[in-house]
Amino acid sequence: MNIFYRQLRRILGAPFFLFLLAAFLLWNGFLISQKMPMQREINLINDIAGQTGIHINADFHQKFQKIADASEADLRTLYQAKTKQAPADDQKMLYALTETGLPLTGSEQDRVRDISATLNLGNAVQNHAEIYNGFDINKRGTYFLKEVGADASLTSFLKPNYAKLQQRVEQIRQDGEMDTLFFPGTTYAMHSFLYNTLLKSILMESAILGVLVMLYSVSFEFMHGTQALTYTTRRGRMLTLDQFGASLFTGLLVPLFLLGVTLPVYFSKFHYSNLWDSIVSCGMNAERNGMEIAPYVTWEPMTIRQYLWTSIAILFGLQVIFCLFAFVTAVLCRNSYIGFLGYALISMALLALPSMISPRSLPAYLTACNPITAWSICRAWLTQVGSAAVYPQYIPAILCCWGLLSVVLITFSLRHFRRRDL
Amino acid sequence: MLTVQNVTKRFGKFTALQDISLEFSHGVYGLLAPNGAGKTTLMKMLVTLLFPTSGQILYDGAEISSMGSKYREKLGYLPQDFGYYRNNSPRQYLHYLAALKGIDRKEAEKRTEELLDMVALSDVKDKKMKKFSGGMIQRVGIAQAMLNQPEILILDEPTAGLDPKERVRFRNLLAELSKDRIVILSTHIVSDIECIANQVIFIKDHEVYCNTDRDSVCTVLQNKVFLCTVPEEASDDFENSHFILSRREEAGQTHFRFICENQADVPPDAEISTPNMEDVFLYVYREE
C-alpha cells in the first residue's frame, strides 16, 4: 500500500499530468461555450416539458396548445407594438421582428427567441412521427450490401441484424417510444453534441492521459536510470505491478474527474431535468446524418438517463482497455516517448483500417470492431447509426474480446519482463 | 554462502563471461579487471538484473532467481552508474528505496538518519539532489545500499568520485561491515582493494584469471620488481626495453620502477623492490 501510494503521489504530482488535465478542462469548457447561443431555447423546451409532460398524446397537445397560443398572442402584441401594423402570419411577423432591422430591446429579443423556439417546437412535435414513416432498415441494409459488393458471409451476418432492427423500428412505432418530447434534433443536435462532441472529447482526453500516465509510471525507473536500484530491492520487478495499479487507478480517476466537472457544467447550462425519461429513439431526436435525417434506433428501449449512464459505463470500459494496452506497451518498450509514439501509430492504424479495407467480407467488416473505431462513433454506441456497427454485440464484443486480448498480452509481457535482462 | 557455478553469459554472439566459478563467504572480495572484462556483468548477475546463459548462482544452496524476494531482501547493491530522482532530497530518495526494500516507515526514518549521518550528508538531507556533486550522489548511493543492513553487499566502483578522506572513511566502514557479511566490490582503484579486500579476484579474457587471498596476490611478482636510476638521455632506451611500472624525473635523472622476469636481464645497479597489487594489476593486464 505504501508503495502504491507513493506511485500514485508521483503520478498525481507530475507536471504534465496537471497541465494536461487543466488544458482538457478548459477545452471542454470551450466546447460547451460553443453551444451557449442555444441555451435559452434549450432551457425553454425543458421548461415546456415540465408543463406538458414528455409523452406526446392528447393531453400533451392540449397543454402545449395553450403555451403556443400564449406565444402567438405575445408575438402579435410585440409585432403590433413594434410595427404599428395589424397581425399577420406567424412566420411573417417573426421575419419582420428579426430580419428587418427593427430596433428591439434585450428583453424584446429574448421574447422573440422564446416565441420562435415555442413555435418551432410546435412544428417539430407536429412532424415528429414522420421520421419513422417509411423508415425501412431492411431496404437501407440491402442497398449497403449491394454498394460494397458484400459476399455471402457478410450478407448472412448482417441481414438478420437488419431484420432485428426493423422489428425494433416497428416496436418504436407501436409502443409509443417515438412519441416522447426531446430537443428537436434537426435544430439543436443535442444528442450529437453530448455524445459525439463532449463525450468523445472526454474519452479521447482520458485515453491520452491514461496512456501517458501508464507509460510514464511503468517506464519511470528506466527513464531515470534507477532500475538497477529499484528492481534489486525486495519488491524487485513486482514494482511494475504497483506502478500498473497506481496508473490504472489514475486512468479511471481521470474520466471520473473530467466527467465530474464537465457534465455538471453542461447540465447546469443546458437543463434536462424534465427530459430524463424521454426516449432516445423518439422522433424528435432524429438528426441530420450525412444527406439524410435519421432517428437513433437503439437496440433496446432506453431513456435519455439510461443512455447517458450506459454510455458513461462504456467509456470507462474502453478507458480500461486503453490503459491495459498502454501497460503492455510500457513493459515491452522501456522508453516512454517511443512507447507513446508506437501506441499512437497503432491507434491511427486501427482507426484507418476499417475505412481502408472495403467491407466486402465479414472479417473485413469486423475490423471496425476495435476500441479506436468505437471511440470514433461515440454517438452510435447503443444505436444503429452508420454502417460500422450494425449488430447489437458491437460494444460487448469490443469490451470482452479486447479486454481478454489485453489480459493475455499483459500475462505474456509480465512473464517476459520477469526474465528479461535489465 | 554465495556460489557461482560454471556461469557463462552471452549477449548474442558476444561472450561476456565464460564458465565462471566462485564462492563467497564472509569478508571483502575485490574484483579487479579492466573495462569490458565482465565485472559489471558478473555483479548484475549476482543481483538478478541479468540471468546466466548457462550455469547457476546459488545462495545457501538455493538458486537465487527462484528465491526471488527472499534473496533480494538480503542484498545491498550500488551500481556503477545509478540514476536518482533529481527533485528528490536524499531523505525522500532513501525513504522510497526503504519502502521498496520492505523496511517499515519508522525503521526507515531511523536508518535514513543514521546513514545520512554516516555519509556526512545530514546537513543537506532535505536539499534537492539535482544540486549535488558527483561525490555527494555517490555517498547517497552508498547509503541506500546499506539501508536494509544487507547480508550481501555488492558495490560496483563505490569510491568513484569520493575525495581521499571520504574514501578512507568508506574503506574503514566496509572493513567493519565485512565481519559478518559478504562484501563484493569492483574498482579500478587498486589501493581500495589492497587496503580492505580479504580475497582478490582477477578476471581476464572473460574468465577468472586468479582468485586468491590478498597476501598471496603479490607473490607472483616476488623478486621481479626493481628500482633503478638512469641518466635522462638513456631513459627512452631503458623504457623501451623494460616493463615499466612507474617513471619519475629528478635532477637530470630518471627513476624507474620496473618488472624484470629474467634475473640475467636485471641491470647491475638495480635494487629489488616489494611488489604491490597495482604492480600485479599492470602485469596481469599488460596486453590490454
Chai-1 contact restraints between the chains, C-beta under 6 A:
chainA,res_idxA,chainB,res_idxB,connection_type,confidence,min_distance_angstrom,max_distance_angstrom,comment,restraint_id
A,N2,B,A99,contact,1.0,0.0,6.0,A-B,restraint_1
A,I3,B,A99,contact,1.0,0.0,6.0,A-B,restraint_2
A,H224,B,G83,contact,1.0,0.0,6.0,A-B,restraint_3
A,H224,B,Y85,contact,1.0,0.0,6.0,A-B,restraint_4
A,G225,B,G83,contact,1.0,0.0,6.0,A-B,restraint_5
A,T226,B,G83,contact,1.0,0.0,6.0,A-B,restraint_6
A,A228,B,L49,contact,1.0,0.0,6.0,A-B,restraint_7
A,A228,B,P79,contact,1.0,0.0,6.0,A-B,restraint_8
A,A228,B,F82,contact,1.0,0.0,6.0,A-B,restraint_9
A,L229,B,F82,contact,1.0,0.0,6.0,A-B,restraint_10
A,T230,B,L100,contact,1.0,0.0,6.0,A-B,restraint_11
A,T232,B,V47,contact,1.0,0.0,6.0,A-B,restraint_12
A,T232,B,L75,contact,1.0,0.0,6.0,A-B,restraint_13
A,T232,B,Y77,contact,1.0,0.0,6.0,A-B,restraint_14
A,T233,B,L100,contact,1.0,0.0,6.0,A-B,restraint_15
A,T233,B,K101,contact,1.0,0.0,6.0,A-B,restraint_16
A,R234,B,S69,contact,1.0,0.0,6.0,A-B,restraint_17
A,R234,B,R72,contact,1.0,0.0,6.0,A-B,restraint_18
A,R234,B,E73,contact,1.0,0.0,6.0,A-B,restraint_19
A,R234,B,K101,contact,1.0,0.0,6.0,A-B,restraint_20
A,R234,B,G102,contact,1.0,0.0,6.0,A-B,restraint_21
A,R235,B,L100,contact,1.0,0.0,6.0,A-B,restraint_22
A,G236,B,R72,contact,1.0,0.0,6.0,A-B,restraint_23
A,D421,B,L50,contact,1.0,0.0,6.0,A-B,restraint_24
A,L422,B,L49,contact,1.0,0.0,6.0,A-B,restraint_25
